[in-house]
């Protein structure tokens, strides 16, 4: 990472840490004791003496405590004591909500009494056992064990320290923020894809999260990234990030989304590197099952593009098949001229275009030999305001054949054919090379001389999937036959991929795969690993 | 005669409970009512919040027992055994891992070779959290192990946030819920993806 990149990362850290601080909801509860936490039930259980402090000054302790983070209900079990100011109340068990007023007190000898958070005298009440549920859990399968937890209702819980009992090595960390807010924006990211990305929450609230990401990226390798998310339920979000590879240049990212009523959405995103910036804004509209979309993109260096599209609903065809038509209209622009190969390129700074796209899909239908099949076809043509049009045709056939109860065979064929046509000027835009193209291992690719804008991509694959008892094993063989394609140029001709998803422990899953490209680019085979740990 | 048979059956049964509190000869059971301890039984046998087993004698009084997998749920304790009976009880057993099956139907324009994933709050919404198994060209399935009583919020992606599911209006839908109940089944039909119009 460059010094300037580091400086910007530090500045971003400062900015991000200040922003969520202002937005933070005040923690409603802190809990001390021997804590076990279950991420799927959001059950936080405190054993061997529990101490709870609520934001309104309420203090409580008991032999054990259960906090249901889905409902914010606290159950104090065994010699329960709750105090607020000078008022106090005791019981064999006490149930209350973090942000509610009702307090139920169970005295095993006399029954249930009810009071408020002011802890005045109790009045006799029905024995509502639902209020006094304490889950029967197996601590060995806890997601996190800790000694101290700080809870922000409906948002997150911070454990200090945090140990992950069944993770690899079970190494504790000083602090861990677990976010359980369900707003769609909490899954948003302005970071580019990575081979591995492990977020580590720093600060959070019901509407924001600041997280550090430990990443491994194709190319630069190890990287650290910082991302800030601000979320408004499922309706809106903003995410901004800075990604700083240890060896490479930093990348800034931004993305935002806003739902406008039930029909419209607005989106915006941008990214910046040392090579320039790309900014995009979009707008979608739905008219029943039909819809439209506007997109505008601007890149540094004076480039921009605009596209407006309208699509029909999926309309029925015989046999359950459907068709859909989409029309596009827009422009591409470049300061100084878009068609740089022309001597009068400056006359073509903006080239308008319009296009039509027809897609047809069949449903999954039964075919002989106990198999099922689905097919799709897509064809499009785009016309430009310069003498130029582009045609594309794509087709796919997918066959599924069960071989045994947990064993399936999938056969797929995908083809796409494209033609980039410049009437009368084809040779200008696709000139015959004067010297042969050299592939990555130094071999000349003479056949490339035949390439004049027409492309072919064809892939056939067969996959076996075996899924016994929650485990998934896959073996895939893929063959491609493209043009242009030769010895390291284009897609590998043969690839074999094996993968397994399994659970070595009840609350930890592993998804691992390995792929080989055979005899491609001068190497006999190129193995590639992917590895993921899942909850 | 019939009542005597029932009483004998209850007396022989072992129940799995979570003690809420024990004071004197009274034992409060989580999600249930208050039982009475048998003569000679001490509260020291019960730790609040820790699952244990009990048996009821002929007088419906509690004696501690060794916890075995054969123990019945606390909800099976005869109502007559409670000295303080609840208005309604609830089984608090969340030790069991139950299988919830999620079926996802993808739209026709889904790229044929793409894997389908679910993203949940457990991983802070990692978009490629768990890969689903393919059933056929448009149908994916995942058998998910959850603690009983869980309510897991999830969304469907093709492996990245840029490929997350959208509804028919191309807006982000609310999260789906996978319940931690035995043999629970959730079917999700995806109208569209974020990156495919």
Interface residues (C-beta under 8 A of the other chain):
Chain A: X38 X39 X40 X41 X43 X45 X47 X62 X63 X64 X65 X66 X70 X75 X77 X78 X79 X80 X91 X92 X93 X106 X108 X109 X111 X126 X127 X128 X129 X130 X132 X133 X134 X135 X136 X137 X138 X141 X143 X178 X179 X180 X181 X182 X184 X185 X186 X187 X188 X189 X193 X197 X199 X201 X209 X211 X234 X257 X259 X262 X263 X264 X265 X284 X286 X289 X291 X293 X309 X311 X314 X322 X326 X359 X361 X363 X364 X372 X373 X374 X376 X378 X396 X398 X400 X408 X410 X412 X414 X459 X461 X463 X465 X467 X470 X472 X501 X503 X506 X509 X511 X532 X534 X535
Chain B: X16 X18 X19 X20 X21 X22 X23 X24 X26 X27 X28 X30 X31 X32 X33 X34 X47 X48 X49 X50 X51 X84 X85 X86 X87 X88 X89 X90 X92 X93 X94 X95 X97 X99 X108 X109 X112 X113 X119 X120 X121 X122 X123 X124 X125 X126 X127 X128 X129 X130 X131 X133 X134 X135 X136 X137 X138 X139 X143 X145 X146 X147 X149 X150 X151 X152 X153 X155 X160 X161 X164 X168 X169 X170 X171 X172 X173 X174 X175 X180 X197
